[in-house]
Amino acid sequence: MSIQYNQEQKIYALHTRNSTYQLQVGKFGHLLHLYYGSRLTDPTEYLLTYQDRGFSGNPYEADRDRTYSLDCLPQEYPTDGTGDYRTCCMTVKNGDGTYSCDLRFKGHKIRKGKYGIPGLPAVYAGEEEGDTLEIYLEDEANKLEVTLYYGVLEERDVITRCARVSNGGNEAITVERALSACLDFLYGDYDLHSFFGRHEMERNLQRRPLHHGIQSFGSKRGTSSHQYNPFLILSDRKTTEDFGECYGMCLVYSGGFKAEAELDQYGQTRLVMGLQDDLFSYELGPGEEFYTPEAVMSFSEKGLSRLSHNYHDTFRSHLCRGKYKNAPRPILINNWEATYFNFTGEKIYEIARQASELGAEMFVLDDGWFGKRNSDLEGLGDWTVNEKKLGEPLSGLVKKINGLGMKFGIWMEPEMVNEESDLYREHPGWALAIPGRKPVRARYQLVLDLSRKEVADHIFDKICQVLDSANIEYLKWDFNRSISDVYSASSGASGQGAVLYRYMLGLYDVLERLFQRYPDLLIEGCSGGGGRFDAGMLYYTPQIWCSDNTDAIDRIRIQEGTSYAYPISAVGSHVSASPNHQTGRETSIETRGVVSMAGNFGYELDLGRITEEEKEAVKSQIADFRKHWNVIHNGDYYRLTSSLEDLETAAWEFVSKDQSEALVHVVSLHAHGNEPSRYIRLKGLEEEGKYLLEGTGKAYRGKTLMKAGLPLPLDLGQYQSWQISLKRL
């Protein structure tokens, strides 16, 4: 059992393979945090120090003991109203209008197997893979009950957390803040790593030293967003890819979120993450409850690479589900950048035919196949096939494409509606909009209110009608705006603060029903590219379109930032046209192929417009990706360069779990006259194993390649790429 309880000292110890997490019930019933770091066997309660500190008050029970203050002590789930003035996990408005919540320990339960969360995605693990600790807390005054859940995946070096909040009293109370996890550190100089961006340039790494005060980021957009990702890293100042201590925290949620890091007056650090509390208030009547999303935590004492591997392995094996959890995904061709809205059935078939001749395995029909959808001004919500545009029923087109030996997939944006649509004319009240105010439009569309069951049911039924009409094996689920005008006609005045949370429950309900009904369907998540690239969506969609920006050079930086938390198997990445449609940059098809191989490989261009030489390159790329699929998707991923440090070269590496195979990709970002020689050092190889460099006839020991490195080709010009495959002899 990975969870131990010392009844005499009231200390809980949660052990993974390489880490230990300790907490203790304090003498007045508060739940105190003791330690999280490298694996230990000794209790660490001696780390807590007690001192009379000015303007740091004391619980009433402390009487004349002025050394016990929650304003100074590390805690597991701090709340407002207890004399702790740091950022907290919970704020409660009581029935009498007061703000106060004082949670005290009531009991615990330890059991085998990992807990689940009703209605929300979560990491899963059986009795042989995970354990659960439940700790019960209660506020004696208002009878608010909070259950803290801790899940331990020992072999993955991961600990998960969430909370159940229930009203055991006789009056309604309102929860105005309910985060998922808190980590308190008694000392240390830390850097905060966060991932910022924008549409078409998501998840750029930012590393900044913590300073006194609160550093905060999150999303108020109703989605996890392009702008900030619900993942962070806290590291020692000197931590690198391969050395030093670091902590990760990732929220398994696709809606608005908040993350805060506070360096307090005594040099202590507090890290919290959970639901965005702007526009949030959840009224709990007597006997009612709700759950916070799950936070996934991990610790590494061997640098950022090991931390990433912990998350990659966990998300691949314990978050993604379904037929394609471990199976190779079809290499696809998507028509969007080839045609946009301007296509016919004949044009679609011709793109598919050309792709099939080059080795593509699936055709995906993107936006424009339904209703009166010939631009982004109209048609969303009317999920009926435009047979006039296609020239035949959808089933006929699908049969033709299946006849080429290809699978068929389709694009939908089920959560949206255009005002110029039959659905909106019939049900204008189904869209989120504030009465008496004109709604904010984005891409000429409004958001359907999935917090309402009848709306979610309608969406589910329409999707099923499309999927049942033909042999459709893939669904691209898009979401092309942020949420505003938050008002639901089905919620009273006191329920409007819970609409965004209930919206996510409605979305997850539809996705779960689809998963149960179509277990072999591959769903790819998308939100204008990477606007909802998060662990919550991975539970339902094992791959997510990484970015609407398909430029190979920009994608290097986007995919590097993505790799800190999310596995390569989750990344949708395609070869597109050159010049690129987003940046106008020209890159060779070889470089576009190398960059796109760091994900679920595919194409998004008109193959009829490329040269015969490029067509041969496509054939070669498809064969190459199939050959290396296992090491790319299931191996360990290493960042050999950093966009924060190396402006000349980008390099990354895949190594199989048994260290028998490695694949290295390099792209030159700049070229100069009289270019100096450049080198890369490999990682993850068996030191004494001898590796053959494919195509060279040369073999070197792993230690040599990792310590001495490899010289890059001298003729590697700007935006040119290099691939080297290694096999252990």
Backbone hydrogen bonds, N-H to C=O, Kabsch-Sander energy under -0.5 kcal/mol:
donor,donor_aa,acceptor,acceptor_aa,energy
4,Q,13,A,-2.7
6,N,11,I,-2.9
7,Q,5,Y,-0.8
10,K,6,N,-1.7
11,I,6,N,-1.5
12,Y,23,L,-3.1
13,A,4,Q,-2.7
14,L,21,Y,-3.1
15,H,2,S,-3.1
15,H,13,A,-0.6
16,T,19,S,-2.6
17,R,154,E,-2.7
20,T,37,G,-2.2
21,Y,14,L,-2.4
22,Q,35,Y,-3.1
23,L,12,Y,-1.9
24,Q,32,L,-2.8
25,V,10,K,-2.2
26,G,24,Q,-0.7
26,G,30,H,-3.6
29,G,26,G,-2.0
32,L,24,Q,-3.3
32,L,30,H,-0.8
33,H,74,P,-1.2
34,L,22,Q,-2.5
35,Y,22,Q,-1.7
37,G,20,T,-1.9
39,R,18,N,-1.0
47,L,44,T,-1.9
48,L,45,E,-1.5
51,Q,67,T,-1.0
53,R,51,Q,-0.7
53,R,66,R,-0.6
56,S,53,R,-1.6
57,G,55,F,-0.6
62,A,59,P,-1.5
63,D,60,Y,-1.7
65,D,62,A,-2.9
66,R,64,R,-1.2
68,Y,65,D,-0.7
69,S,67,T,-0.8
72,C,69,S,-1.5
73,L,69,S,-1.5
76,E,31,L,-2.1
80,D,90,M,-2.4
82,T,79,T,-0.6
85,Y,83,G,-0.7
89,C,78,P,-2.8
90,M,78,P,-1.1
91,T,177,R,-1.8
93,K,174,T,-3.4
94,N,92,V,-0.6
94,N,98,T,-3.2
97,G,94,N,-2.1
100,S,92,V,-1.1
100,S,98,T,-0.7
101,C,80,D,-1.3
103,L,101,C,-0.5
104,R,138,E,-2.2
105,F,29,G,-2.6
106,K,136,Y,-3.1
107,G,136,Y,-1.2
109,K,134,E,-2.2
111,R,132,T,-2.5
113,G,130,G,-3.0
114,K,125,A,-2.3
117,I,120,L,-0.5
120,L,117,I,-1.8
124,Y,318,H,-2.9
129,E,126,G,-1.4
130,G,126,G,-2.1
131,D,152,V,-1.6
132,T,111,R,-3.0
133,L,150,Y,-2.6
134,E,109,K,-3.0
135,I,148,L,-2.3
136,Y,107,G,-2.9
137,L,135,I,-0.5
137,L,146,V,-2.7
138,E,104,R,-2.2
139,D,144,L,-2.5
140,E,138,E,-0.7
143,K,139,D,-2.0
145,E,166,S,-3.1
146,V,137,L,-2.1
147,T,164,R,-2.6
148,L,135,I,-2.8
148,L,146,V,-0.6
149,Y,147,T,-0.5
149,Y,162,C,-2.9
150,Y,133,L,-2.5
151,G,160,T,-2.1
152,V,131,D,-2.7
153,L,151,G,-0.5
153,L,158,V,-2.6
154,E,152,V,-0.8
156,R,153,L,-0.7
157,D,153,L,-0.7
157,D,154,E,-1.0
158,V,153,L,-1.6
159,I,297,M,-2.4
160,T,151,G,-2.8
161,R,295,A,-2.3
162,C,149,Y,-1.4
164,R,147,T,-2.3
165,V,290,F,-3.0
166,S,145,E,-2.9
167,N,288,E,-2.5
168,G,143,K,-2.0
168,G,166,S,-0.8
173,I,284,L,-2.1
174,T,93,K,-2.8
175,V,173,I,-0.5
175,V,282,Y,-2.9
176,E,91,T,-2.6
176,E,174,T,-0.7
177,R,91,T,-1.3
179,L,89,C,-2.8
180,S,273,M,-2.0
181,A,273,M,-1.6
183,L,271,L,-2.7
185,F,269,T,-3.2
190,Y,188,G,-0.6
191,D,235,S,-3.0
192,L,208,R,-3.3
193,H,191,D,-0.6
193,H,233,I,-3.3
194,S,192,L,-0.6
194,S,206,Q,-2.5
196,F,194,S,-0.5
196,F,204,N,-1.9
197,G,227,Q,-1.5
198,R,201,M,-0.7
201,M,198,R,-2.5
203,R,226,H,-0.6
204,N,196,F,-3.9
206,Q,194,S,-2.6
208,R,192,L,-2.1
210,L,190,Y,-2.7
213,G,263,L,-2.0
215,Q,261,A,-3.1
216,S,214,I,-0.5
217,F,259,A,-2.3
219,S,257,F,-2.1
224,S,254,S,-1.5
225,S,531,G,-1.9
229,N,195,F,-1.6
231,F,229,N,-2.2
232,L,249,M,-1.9
233,I,193,H,-2.0
234,L,247,Y,-2.6
235,S,191,D,-2.4
236,D,245,E,-2.0
237,R,189,D,-1.1
239,T,236,D,-1.4
240,T,243,F,-2.9
244,G,301,E,-0.7
246,C,300,S,-2.2
247,Y,234,L,-3.0
248,G,298,S,-2.7
249,M,232,L,-2.0
250,C,296,V,-2.0
251,L,230,P,-2.5
252,V,294,E,-3.3
253,Y,251,L,-1.6
257,F,219,S,-0.7
258,K,274,G,-2.5
259,A,217,F,-2.7
260,E,272,V,-2.3
261,A,215,Q,-2.6
262,E,270,R,-2.9
263,L,211,H,-0.6
263,L,213,G,-2.0
264,D,262,E,-0.7
264,D,268,Q,-2.9
267,G,264,D,-1.7
269,T,185,F,-2.2
270,R,262,E,-2.5
271,L,183,L,-2.6
272,V,260,E,-2.5
273,M,181,A,-1.6
274,G,258,K,-2.0
275,L,178,A,-0.8
276,Q,256,G,-1.2
280,F,277,D,-1.6
281,S,497,G,-1.2
282,Y,175,V,-2.9
283,E,281,S,-0.6
284,L,173,I,-3.3
285,G,283,E,-0.6
287,G,167,N,-3.0
288,E,285,G,-2.4
290,F,165,V,-2.2
292,T,163,A,-2.7
294,E,252,V,-0.6
295,A,161,R,-2.8
296,V,250,C,-3.3
297,M,159,I,-3.1
297,M,295,A,-0.6
298,S,248,G,-1.5
299,F,157,D,-0.7
300,S,246,C,-2.5
303,G,244,G,-2.8
304,L,240,T,-2.0
305,S,241,E,-2.6
306,R,241,E,-0.5
306,R,302,K,-0.6
307,L,303,G,-1.4
308,S,304,L,-2.5
309,H,305,S,-2.4
310,N,306,R,-2.1
311,Y,307,L,-1.8
312,H,308,S,-3.1
313,D,309,H,-2.7
314,T,310,N,-1.8
315,F,311,Y,-3.0
316,R,312,H,-2.4
317,S,313,D,-2.1
318,H,314,T,-3.0
319,L,315,F,-0.9
320,C,315,F,-2.5
323,K,519,P,-1.2
325,K,322,G,-1.7
327,A,323,K,-0.6
332,L,330,P,-0.6
332,L,601,F,-1.0
333,I,362,M,-2.3
334,N,603,Y,-2.7
335,N,364,V,-1.5
338,A,335,N,-0.6
339,T,335,N,-2.3
340,Y,335,N,-0.6
340,Y,336,W,-2.9
342,N,339,T,-1.8
343,F,341,F,-1.3
345,G,389,K,-1.1
348,I,344,T,-2.3
349,Y,345,G,-2.4
350,E,346,E,-2.2
351,I,347,K,-2.2
352,A,348,I,-2.2
353,R,349,Y,-2.8
354,Q,350,E,-2.3
355,A,351,I,-2.1
356,S,352,A,-2.6
357,E,353,R,-1.8
358,L,354,Q,-0.9
358,L,355,A,-0.5
359,G,355,A,-0.7
359,G,356,S,-0.8
360,A,355,A,-2.4
361,E,331,I,-3.3
362,M,331,I,-1.4
363,F,407,K,-2.6
364,V,333,I,-2.7
365,L,363,F,-0.5
365,L,409,G,-2.5
366,D,364,V,-0.7
371,G,384,T,-2.8
373,R,370,F,-2.0
374,N,372,K,-1.6
378,E,375,S,-0.8
379,G,420,E,-2.1
382,D,379,G,-2.3
383,W,381,G,-1.1
384,T,382,D,-1.9
386,N,369,W,-2.5
387,E,385,V,-1.5
390,L,386,N,-2.1
391,G,387,E,-2.2
392,E,387,E,-0.5
396,G,393,P,-0.7
397,L,393,P,-1.5
398,V,394,L,-2.6
399,K,395,S,-2.1
400,K,396,G,-1.9
401,I,397,L,-2.2
402,N,398,V,-3.0
403,G,399,K,-1.9
404,L,400,K,-0.5
404,L,401,I,-1.1
405,G,402,N,-2.1
406,M,401,I,-1.5
407,K,361,E,-2.8
409,G,363,F,-2.9
410,I,474,Y,-1.9
411,W,365,L,-2.2
412,M,476,K,-2.7
416,M,413,E,-1.5
417,V,446,L,-2.1
418,N,380,L,-1.8
421,S,419,E,-1.6
425,R,421,S,-1.9
426,E,422,D,-1.9
427,H,423,L,-2.8
430,W,427,H,-1.9
431,A,428,P,-1.2
432,L,447,V,-3.2
433,A,487,Y,-0.7
437,R,434,I,-2.0
441,R,439,P,-0.5
442,A,445,Q,-1.2
445,Q,442,A,-1.6
446,L,417,V,-3.0
448,L,415,E,-3.0
449,D,430,W,-3.1
450,L,448,L,-1.4
452,R,449,D,-1.5
456,A,452,R,-2.2
457,D,453,K,-2.8
458,H,454,E,-1.7
459,I,455,V,-2.4
460,F,456,A,-2.5
461,D,457,D,-2.5
462,K,458,H,-2.4
463,I,459,I,-2.3
464,C,460,F,-2.4
465,Q,461,D,-2.1
466,V,462,K,-1.7
467,L,463,I,-2.8
468,D,464,C,-2.7
469,S,465,Q,-0.7
469,S,466,V,-0.9
470,A,467,L,-0.7
472,I,467,L,-0.6
472,I,470,A,-2.0
473,E,408,F,-2.8
473,E,471,N,-0.5
474,Y,408,F,-0.7
475,L,522,L,-2.5
476,K,410,I,-2.8
477,W,475,L,-0.7
477,W,524,E,-2.5
478,D,412,M,-2.8
478,D,476,K,-0.7
483,I,221,R,-3.2
487,Y,485,D,-1.1
491,S,488,S,-1.5
495,G,492,G,-1.5
496,Q,492,G,-0.5
496,Q,493,A,-0.7
498,A,495,G,-1.5
499,V,496,Q,-1.3
502,R,498,A,-2.7
503,Y,499,V,-2.4
504,M,500,L,-1.7
505,L,501,Y,-1.7
506,G,502,R,-2.2
507,L,503,Y,-2.5
508,Y,504,M,-2.9
509,D,505,L,-2.0
510,V,506,G,-2.0
511,L,507,L,-2.4
512,E,508,Y,-2.5
513,R,509,D,-2.3
514,L,510,V,-2.1
515,F,511,L,-2.3
516,Q,512,E,-2.3
517,R,513,R,-2.2
518,Y,514,L,-2.9
521,L,518,Y,-1.8
522,L,473,E,-1.9
523,I,521,L,-0.7
524,E,475,L,-2.7
525,G,523,I,-0.5
525,G,543,Q,-2.3
526,C,477,W,-1.4
527,S,529,G,-1.9
530,G,528,G,-0.7
531,G,527,S,-1.5
533,F,530,G,-1.0
534,D,532,R,-1.2
535,A,251,L,-0.6
538,L,534,D,-1.3
539,Y,535,A,-0.9
539,Y,536,G,-0.7
540,Y,537,M,-1.4
541,T,537,M,-3.4
543,Q,523,I,-0.8
544,I,570,A,-3.2
545,W,525,G,-3.1
546,C,572,G,-1.5
548,D,528,G,-0.7
550,T,548,D,-0.8
555,R,551,D,-2.8
556,I,552,A,-1.3
557,R,553,I,-0.9
557,R,554,D,-0.5
558,I,554,D,-2.1
559,Q,555,R,-3.3
560,E,556,I,-1.8
561,G,557,R,-2.2
562,T,558,I,-2.0
563,S,559,Q,-1.6
564,Y,560,E,-0.5
564,Y,561,G,-1.1
565,A,562,T,-1.2
566,Y,562,T,-2.3
570,A,567,P,-2.0
571,V,568,I,-1.7
572,G,544,I,-2.5
573,S,571,V,-0.5
573,S,600,N,-1.9
575,V,602,G,-2.7
577,A,604,E,-0.6
580,N,585,R,-2.5
584,G,580,N,-1.8
587,T,585,R,-0.5
592,R,588,S,-2.2
593,G,589,I,-1.9
594,V,590,E,-2.2
595,V,591,T,-2.3
596,S,592,R,-2.0
597,M,593,G,-1.4
598,A,595,V,-1.3
599,G,597,M,-1.7
600,N,571,V,-3.9
601,F,599,G,-0.9
602,G,573,S,-0.7
603,Y,332,L,-2.5
604,E,575,V,-3.0
607,L,605,L,-1.0
609,R,606,D,-1.9
610,I,607,L,-0.8
615,K,611,T,-2.1
616,E,612,E,-1.9
617,A,613,E,-1.6
618,V,614,E,-2.2
619,K,615,K,-2.2
620,S,616,E,-2.2
621,Q,617,A,-2.6
622,I,618,V,-2.5
623,A,619,K,-2.1
624,D,620,S,-2.4
625,F,621,Q,-2.8
626,R,622,I,-2.2
627,K,623,A,-2.1
628,H,624,D,-2.0
629,W,625,F,-0.6
629,W,626,R,-0.8
632,I,628,H,-2.2
633,H,629,W,-2.8
634,N,630,N,-2.4
635,G,630,N,-0.5
635,G,631,V,-0.8
636,D,655,V,-3.2
638,Y,653,E,-2.9
640,L,638,Y,-0.8
640,L,651,A,-1.5
641,T,651,A,-1.2
645,E,642,S,-1.3
646,D,642,S,-3.2
647,L,645,E,-0.7
650,A,667,V,-2.6
652,W,665,H,-2.2
653,E,638,Y,-2.2
654,F,663,L,-2.6
655,V,636,D,-2.3
656,S,661,E,-2.5
659,Q,656,S,-2.0
662,A,726,L,-2.2
663,L,654,F,-2.4
664,V,724,I,-2.7
665,H,652,W,-2.6
666,V,722,W,-2.2
667,V,650,A,-2.8
668,S,720,Q,-2.7
669,L,648,E,-2.9
669,L,667,V,-0.5
670,H,648,E,-1.1
675,E,672,H,-0.7
680,I,710,L,-2.2
682,L,705,L,-2.0
687,E,685,L,-0.5
689,G,686,E,-0.8
691,Y,689,G,-0.5
691,Y,700,Y,-3.4
692,L,727,K,-3.4
693,L,698,K,-3.0
694,E,692,L,-0.8
694,E,725,S,-3.0
696,T,693,L,-2.1
697,G,693,L,-0.9
698,K,693,L,-0.6
700,Y,691,Y,-2.0
702,G,686,E,-0.7
702,G,689,G,-2.6
703,K,687,E,-2.5
705,L,701,R,-2.0
706,M,702,G,-2.0
707,K,703,K,-2.5
708,A,704,T,-2.4
709,G,704,T,-1.4
710,L,680,I,-2.8
712,L,678,R,-3.1
716,L,713,P,-1.3
717,G,715,D,-1.6
719,Y,668,S,-3.0
720,Q,717,G,-2.1
722,W,666,V,-2.4
724,I,664,V,-2.1
726,L,662,A,-3.0
727,K,692,L,-1.9
728,R,660,S,-2.9
729,L,690,K,-3.4
